[in-house]
Amino acid sequence: MRPFSVLLIRILALYLVLNPLLSVSPLLFTPQLEVEWQAVLAGVGIPLLAGVALWVSANSLASKIHGTSSTDDARVPISESGLVRAGSFLIGVYLFIQHIGAVINQWAWGGGIAYGSLTVAVLALVLMLGARFWGALYLRLKYFE
């Protein structure tokens, strides 16, 4: 299960790096366009740094998600609770990276707080930090009769 999680974390890292770069690329080819480059760099820089950090720390994150007692044998079938743990962690990371940028941007430029994005960022932290809990809850609900 750990190698599968490493693969998914690295796919998420690639997505976080490439998605903002592709969305900003049309700005580079638009002549005489007035753009707040600080906002563009912040919108690209935060996901870029997060993607690089996820790529580099994929092995240690996968170990924290599944614990050190999980076996790394490729012949071991992937458990359902392992998929729930990995999926909830990755969904949490994605939502946190996407919404923390909106919170920081609105606070830095307007002084206000984007409460919707802040709520999503907090819920994303709950998803990330409670990955084992979500796996255990899934097993309880699955076998609940």
N, C-alpha and C positions, 0 to 999 in steps of 0.2 A: 504494500500500500504506500510505503514511503516513496519509492521511485515514481509512482503515479502522481503523488502530490508535488514532488519536485518538478515534474513535467508541467503540471497545471500552473504552478506558481510562476514558472518561467514563461509560459504562454501569456499569463496575465501581465507579466513584466513587459513583454514585447508589445502587447496591446497598449499598455499605458504609455510606452515611449512613442509608438508610431501614430496613435490616434491624434494627439495634439499636433504633431508635426505635419500630418496630412491636412488637418483643418486650417493650419496657418499658411501652408504653402501657397494658396492663391494670393495672399497679401504680398508675397515677395515679387509677384509678376504683375501687379497692378501699378501703373504709372501714376505719379502725383497723388497718392492717397495719403490723407492725414490720418495717422494711426497713433494711438497711445502705445508706444513700444514697451513701456514698463508693464502695462497690463498684459500685453501679448507675451512678454518674456515670463511674467509670473504664471500665466495660464499654461505655458509650455514647460517652464522650469520645474514646477512642483511635480507634475506627473513624470517628467523625465528623471528627476532625482529619485522619486519613489520607485520607478521601474528599474533603475540601476541598483537601488538598494535591495529590491525584491530578488533580482537576478543573482546578486552576489550572496545573499543570505538564504537562498532557497533550501539548501540542505538543512541548515539549523532550524528554519521555520517548520519544515516537514517533520523534523525530529520532535519539535515542541507540540505539533498538532497530534501526532500519533504516539508520542512517548518513546522512550528508549527501549522498552520491552518488545516493541513490534518487530517481527522478523522481516528481513529484506529479501527473502527468497522469492525469485520470480515465479515459482510454481505455486505459491500460496494464492488462493483465490481472493479477489478483492471483496472485502466485506461491505455490507450495506451501510453499517454505521460509520465505517471509514470514509465512504463516499460522502456521507452527510457531514462528517467533520471537515473534510477537505473542502467541500462545496460551500459550507457556511463560512469558513474562514476566507475563501477567495471572494465570495460575494461581499463579505464585510470589507475586505481590503479595497475592492473596486468602488463600492459606495462611499467609503471614507475618503478615498483620493478624489473622487469626483465632486463631493459636496464640501470638503474642507476648503477647496479652492474658492468656491462661491462665498463661503463664510468669511474667509480672509480678504477676498477682493472687496466685498461690500463694506466690511469694517474699515479697511484701509482707505478706500476712496470716498465713502459717504459717511462714515462714522456710525452707521446703523448696524443692526444685527439681522442677518437672514435666518429667521427662526425656523423656517421649513428645512433649510439645508443643515442648520445646526442640529435639529432633531434627527435627521437622517444620519448625520455623522456620528451622533451618540449611539443610535441604534446599530450602526455599522461596527462601532467599537464593541458593543455587546455581542454581535455575531462573531467577531474575530476572537475576542477573549474567552467566549463561552463555547468554543468549538467542541470540546469534549462533552459539555453539558448537552448540546444539541444532538450529538450522537447518541448519548444515553437516553435522552427524551424520545428520540425517534424509535429506539428499541422498545421502550416502555409502551409507547402508543401503538406500535406495530403489533405487539403481542397482547395488547389489552383486549379482554373479551367481556 
